[in-house]
Amino acid sequence: MKNKKIVVIGGGTGVFTVLSGLKKYPVDLSAIVTMADNGGSTRILREEFGILPPGDIRRALVALARSEKMLASLFNYRFKKGGGLAGHNFGNLLITALERIKGDFEKAIDEAGKILNIKGEVIPVTLKNTNLYALLENGKIIEGEANIDVPKHNPYLKIKKVYLKPQAKANKRAKSAILKADLIVIGPGDLYTSIIPNLLVRGIPQALRQSSAKKVYVCNLMTKLGETHDFTYLDFVKQIERYLGRKVLDYVIFNSKRPLTSRIAKYEKEGAIFVKYDKKNFPHGRCKVIEGNFLREKGFIRHDSAKLTKTILQIVNQS
């Protein structure tokens, strides 16, 4: 019996949580990663070398790594000092060096994957050098993923829409993985800077609509000031559907377990609030909501990898 093919779409720490759990099971994994990042080490490498952003690629590679823990830690190591090195991740530099050697970004990712002995594949959503823009409710346009992620503008202003400039075309490998998938997992992650940038790439929403795979959206646990301030669970779903299309999602995984007040306090100081789920207000027939306790027991307020993986595997085995 062939392994089920699972595609995970997103970027950042949310996708890391999903991939690191799923890699322990007999499934074929593909991570489709946003190419909109332009902050920190990634911004410098993009500007100096003209390379596609390596940051989210690096996180996905580490998530899928089967190599020794020390090697994965090495990929994530960030230099704290040194002329020209401070702020850079070792993995970002390695991917950049491999791209120079191989002359091709995808080949560089494949080589990095061999070094880490990853389970599955990591695929850039596009091979086009592009940037993310946000139009705010006051008409102001914010340029760059980093400026949307960490706003210098009034963070209480709502985002009316986001778009890529120049327009980006889907990577053929990304489209192929989507069309061959048994299950597609979107998120979790920052809505406008990690998830939706993938859906802005021309050809990706169309492939998702065409794919016979079950589509699952993992809703965030907390809102984020500057992106999803005051969002309800339904607001998250509506925004995904706005860029993906209606009646494409089959499931939404939602955490209904509220963290302890002591854990939430730190987030509330940063303007984030717990995303509540109200069954009564979810439109009938939109998609199936799977609610439960998906919360990590301690530390950062994040999804528990094992709990999330168990539910995802139940869905794919039913399909």
C-alpha positions as CSV (number, residue, x, y, z in Angstrom):
1,M,0.0,0.0,0.0
2,K,1.4,3.4,-1.0
3,N,2.1,6.1,1.5
4,K,-0.4,8.9,1.6
5,K,0.9,12.2,0.0
6,I,0.5,15.2,2.3
7,V,1.4,18.7,1.2
8,V,1.9,21.5,3.9
9,I,1.6,25.1,2.7
10,G,2.8,28.1,4.6
11,G,6.0,29.4,6.3
12,G,7.5,30.2,9.7
13,T,7.1,28.3,12.9
14,G,3.6,27.1,12.2
15,V,4.6,24.9,9.4
16,F,7.6,23.7,11.4
17,T,5.1,22.4,14.0
18,V,3.1,20.4,11.4
19,L,6.1,19.0,9.5
20,S,8.1,17.9,12.6
21,G,5.1,15.9,13.8
22,L,4.2,14.3,10.4
23,K,7.7,13.2,9.6
24,K,7.5,10.5,12.3
25,Y,4.9,8.6,10.3
26,P,4.9,6.7,7.0
27,V,3.6,9.5,4.7
28,D,5.1,11.3,1.7
29,L,5.7,14.9,2.7
30,S,6.0,18.0,0.6
31,A,6.4,21.5,2.1
32,I,5.4,24.4,-0.1
33,V,7.0,27.5,1.3
34,T,6.4,31.2,0.8
35,M,9.0,33.3,-1.0
36,A,7.8,36.7,0.3
37,D,10.2,37.0,3.3
38,N,12.4,40.1,3.3
39,G,13.5,40.6,6.9
40,G,16.8,40.2,8.8
41,S,19.4,37.9,7.4
42,T,17.1,37.0,4.4
43,R,16.8,40.7,3.4
44,I,20.6,41.2,3.3
45,L,21.2,38.0,1.3
46,R,18.4,38.9,-1.2
47,E,19.9,42.4,-1.7
48,E,23.6,41.3,-1.9
49,F,23.3,38.1,-3.8
50,G,19.9,38.4,-5.6
51,I,19.0,35.0,-4.1
52,L,15.4,34.0,-3.4
53,P,14.6,34.2,0.3
54,P,16.2,31.3,2.2
55,G,14.7,31.8,5.7
56,D,11.4,29.9,5.5
57,I,13.1,27.2,3.4
58,R,15.7,26.7,6.1
59,R,12.9,26.3,8.8
60,A,11.1,23.7,6.7
61,L,14.4,21.8,6.0
62,V,15.2,21.6,9.7
63,A,11.6,20.5,10.5
64,L,12.0,17.5,8.1
65,A,15.6,16.7,9.2
66,R,16.3,13.1,10.2
67,S,19.9,13.9,10.9
68,E,21.5,14.4,14.3
69,K,20.0,17.1,16.4
70,M,23.3,19.0,16.4
71,L,23.3,19.4,12.6
72,A,19.7,20.8,12.7
73,S,20.8,23.2,15.5
74,L,23.8,24.2,13.3
75,F,21.4,25.2,10.5
76,N,19.4,27.4,12.9
77,Y,22.5,28.9,14.6
78,R,22.4,32.7,14.4
79,F,25.7,34.6,14.6
80,K,25.6,37.3,17.3
81,K,28.7,39.2,16.3
82,G,31.3,39.5,13.6
83,G,31.7,41.9,10.8
84,G,29.2,41.0,8.2
85,L,28.1,37.8,10.0
86,A,26.1,39.3,12.9
87,G,22.4,38.4,12.5
88,H,22.9,35.7,9.8
89,N,21.7,32.1,10.3
90,F,24.3,29.5,9.3
91,G,21.6,27.7,7.3
92,N,20.8,30.8,5.3
93,L,24.5,31.3,4.4
94,L,24.8,27.6,3.5
95,I,21.8,27.7,1.1
96,T,23.3,30.9,-0.4
97,A,26.7,29.2,-0.9
98,L,25.0,26.1,-2.4
99,E,23.0,28.3,-4.8
100,R,26.3,29.9,-6.0
101,I,27.9,26.5,-6.4
102,K,25.0,24.8,-8.2
103,G,23.8,27.9,-10.0
104,D,20.2,27.0,-9.2
105,F,18.1,27.8,-6.0
106,E,16.1,24.5,-6.2
107,K,19.2,22.4,-6.6
108,A,20.7,24.2,-3.6
109,I,17.6,23.3,-1.5
110,D,17.9,19.7,-2.6
111,E,21.6,19.6,-1.6
112,A,20.8,21.1,1.8
113,G,18.1,18.5,2.2
114,K,20.7,15.7,1.5
115,I,23.0,17.2,4.2
116,L,20.1,17.1,6.7
117,N,18.8,13.8,5.4
118,I,15.3,15.2,5.3
119,K,12.1,13.2,5.0
120,G,10.2,14.6,2.0
121,E,10.9,17.6,0.0
122,V,10.9,21.4,0.4
123,I,9.5,23.4,-2.6
124,P,9.6,27.2,-3.1
125,V,6.0,28.3,-4.1
126,T,7.5,30.4,-6.8
127,L,11.0,30.9,-8.4
128,K,10.2,34.6,-9.2
129,N,11.8,37.3,-7.1
130,T,8.8,39.2,-5.7
131,N,7.8,41.3,-2.7
132,L,4.7,41.5,-0.6
133,Y,2.6,44.7,-0.3
134,A,-0.4,45.5,2.0
135,L,-3.1,48.1,1.4
136,L,-4.3,49.5,4.7
137,E,-7.9,50.8,5.4
138,N,-6.6,54.4,5.3
139,G,-5.2,53.9,1.8
140,K,-1.6,53.7,2.8
141,I,0.5,51.0,1.1
142,I,3.1,49.0,3.2
143,E,6.0,47.6,1.2
144,G,7.7,44.4,2.3
145,E,6.8,41.4,4.4
146,A,9.1,42.6,7.3
147,N,7.2,45.9,7.5
148,I,3.9,44.2,7.6
149,D,5.1,41.6,10.1
150,V,6.6,44.2,12.5
151,P,4.6,47.3,11.7
152,K,6.1,50.8,12.0
153,H,2.7,52.2,11.1
154,N,-0.4,52.3,13.3
155,P,-0.9,48.6,14.0
156,Y,-4.6,49.0,14.7
157,L,-5.3,49.8,11.1
158,K,-6.9,46.9,9.3
159,I,-5.3,45.4,6.2
160,K,-7.7,45.7,3.2
161,K,-5.7,43.4,0.9
162,V,-2.3,42.1,0.2
163,Y,-0.6,41.5,-3.1
164,L,2.7,40.6,-4.8
165,K,4.7,42.9,-7.0
166,P,5.9,41.9,-9.5
167,Q,3.2,39.2,-10.0
168,A,4.7,35.7,-9.4
169,K,4.0,32.5,-11.3
170,A,3.7,29.2,-9.5
171,N,6.7,26.8,-9.4
172,K,5.8,23.8,-11.5
173,R,6.9,21.4,-8.7
174,A,4.6,23.1,-6.3
175,K,1.6,22.7,-8.7
176,S,2.5,19.1,-9.3
177,A,2.7,18.3,-5.6
178,I,-0.7,19.9,-5.0
179,L,-2.4,18.0,-7.8
180,K,-0.9,14.6,-6.6
181,A,-1.7,15.1,-3.0
182,D,-4.1,13.1,-0.8
183,L,-4.3,15.8,1.8
184,I,-3.3,19.5,1.8
185,V,-2.7,21.3,5.1
186,I,-2.7,25.1,5.0
187,G,-1.1,26.8,8.1
188,P,-0.9,27.5,10.9
189,G,1.1,30.7,10.7
190,D,0.8,34.5,10.3
191,L,-2.1,35.0,8.0
192,Y,-0.9,37.8,5.8
193,T,2.8,37.2,5.9
194,S,3.2,33.4,6.0
195,I,0.0,31.8,4.6
196,I,-1.7,34.1,2.1
197,P,1.5,35.0,0.2
198,N,1.3,31.4,-1.1
199,L,-2.2,32.0,-2.4
200,L,-1.2,35.2,-4.2
201,V,1.1,33.2,-6.6
202,R,-0.6,32.8,-9.9
203,G,-1.6,29.1,-10.4
204,I,-1.6,28.1,-6.8
205,P,-5.3,28.8,-5.9
206,Q,-6.3,27.2,-9.3
207,A,-4.3,24.1,-8.5
208,L,-5.8,23.9,-5.0
209,R,-9.3,24.1,-6.5
210,Q,-8.5,21.5,-9.1
211,S,-6.8,19.0,-6.7
212,S,-9.0,16.1,-5.5
213,A,-7.1,16.2,-2.1
214,K,-8.9,17.1,1.1
215,K,-8.0,20.6,2.1
216,V,-7.5,21.5,5.8
217,Y,-6.9,24.9,7.3
218,V,-5.3,25.1,10.8
219,C,-6.5,28.2,12.4
220,N,-4.2,30.3,14.6
221,L,-4.4,30.3,18.4
222,M,-3.8,34.0,18.9
223,T,-4.4,37.2,16.9
224,K,-1.5,39.4,15.9
225,L,-1.4,43.1,16.2
226,G,-0.8,44.7,12.8
227,E,-2.3,41.7,10.9
228,T,-5.3,40.1,12.6
229,H,-6.2,42.4,15.4
230,D,-9.6,41.6,16.9
231,F,-10.1,38.7,14.4
232,T,-12.5,35.9,15.2
233,Y,-12.0,32.3,14.0
234,L,-14.5,33.1,11.2
235,D,-12.5,36.2,10.1
236,F,-9.5,33.9,9.5
237,V,-11.5,31.4,7.5
238,K,-13.1,34.2,5.4
239,Q,-9.7,35.7,4.5
240,I,-8.4,32.3,3.4
241,E,-11.5,31.9,1.3
242,R,-11.1,35.4,-0.1
243,Y,-7.8,34.4,-1.8
244,L,-8.5,30.7,-2.3
245,G,-12.1,30.7,-3.2
246,R,-15.3,29.5,-1.5
247,K,-16.1,25.9,-0.8
248,V,-12.5,24.8,-1.4
249,L,-11.7,24.0,2.3
250,D,-13.0,20.8,3.6
251,Y,-11.9,21.1,7.2
252,V,-10.9,23.8,9.7
253,I,-8.9,22.6,12.7
254,F,-9.6,24.9,15.6
255,N,-8.3,24.9,19.2
256,S,-11.0,25.5,21.8
257,K,-8.8,25.1,24.8
258,R,-8.0,28.5,26.4
259,P,-4.5,28.9,27.8
260,L,-4.0,29.9,31.4
261,T,-4.3,33.6,32.0
262,S,-0.6,33.7,33.1
263,R,0.5,32.4,29.7
264,I,-1.8,34.8,27.8
265,A,-0.6,37.9,29.8
266,K,2.7,38.2,27.8
267,Y,0.8,38.1,24.5
268,E,-1.8,40.6,25.6
269,K,0.9,43.1,26.3
270,E,1.8,42.8,22.6
271,G,-1.8,43.4,21.6
272,A,-2.6,39.7,20.9
273,I,-5.8,38.0,22.1
274,F,-6.9,34.4,22.2
275,V,-9.0,33.4,19.1
276,K,-12.4,32.2,20.3
277,Y,-14.7,29.7,18.6
278,D,-18.4,30.1,18.6
279,K,-20.3,27.2,17.1
280,K,-23.5,29.1,16.7
281,N,-22.0,31.7,14.4
282,F,-20.3,29.4,12.0
283,P,-22.2,29.2,8.7
284,H,-23.8,25.8,8.1
285,G,-22.3,23.9,5.2
286,R,-19.2,26.1,4.8
287,C,-16.7,23.4,5.9
288,K,-16.4,20.9,8.7
289,V,-14.9,22.3,11.9
290,I,-12.7,20.0,14.0
291,E,-12.4,21.5,17.4
292,G,-10.5,20.3,20.4
293,N,-7.5,20.8,22.7
294,F,-4.6,21.4,20.3
295,L,-2.6,23.6,22.7
296,R,0.9,22.9,23.8
297,E,0.9,22.4,27.6
298,K,3.6,24.9,28.5
299,G,5.9,27.5,27.0
300,F,5.0,29.5,24.0
301,I,1.3,29.4,23.0
302,R,1.6,27.2,20.0
303,H,-0.1,24.1,18.6
304,D,1.0,20.8,20.1
305,S,2.7,18.9,17.3
306,A,1.6,15.4,18.4
307,K,-2.1,16.4,18.8
308,L,-2.2,18.2,15.5
309,T,-0.5,15.3,13.7
310,K,-3.0,12.7,15.2
311,T,-6.0,14.7,13.8
312,I,-4.3,15.3,10.4
313,L,-3.6,11.6,10.0
314,Q,-7.2,10.7,10.9
315,I,-8.4,13.0,8.1
316,V,-6.0,11.6,5.5
317,N,-6.8,8.0,6.4
318,Q,-10.5,8.7,6.0
319,S,-10.0,10.2,2.5
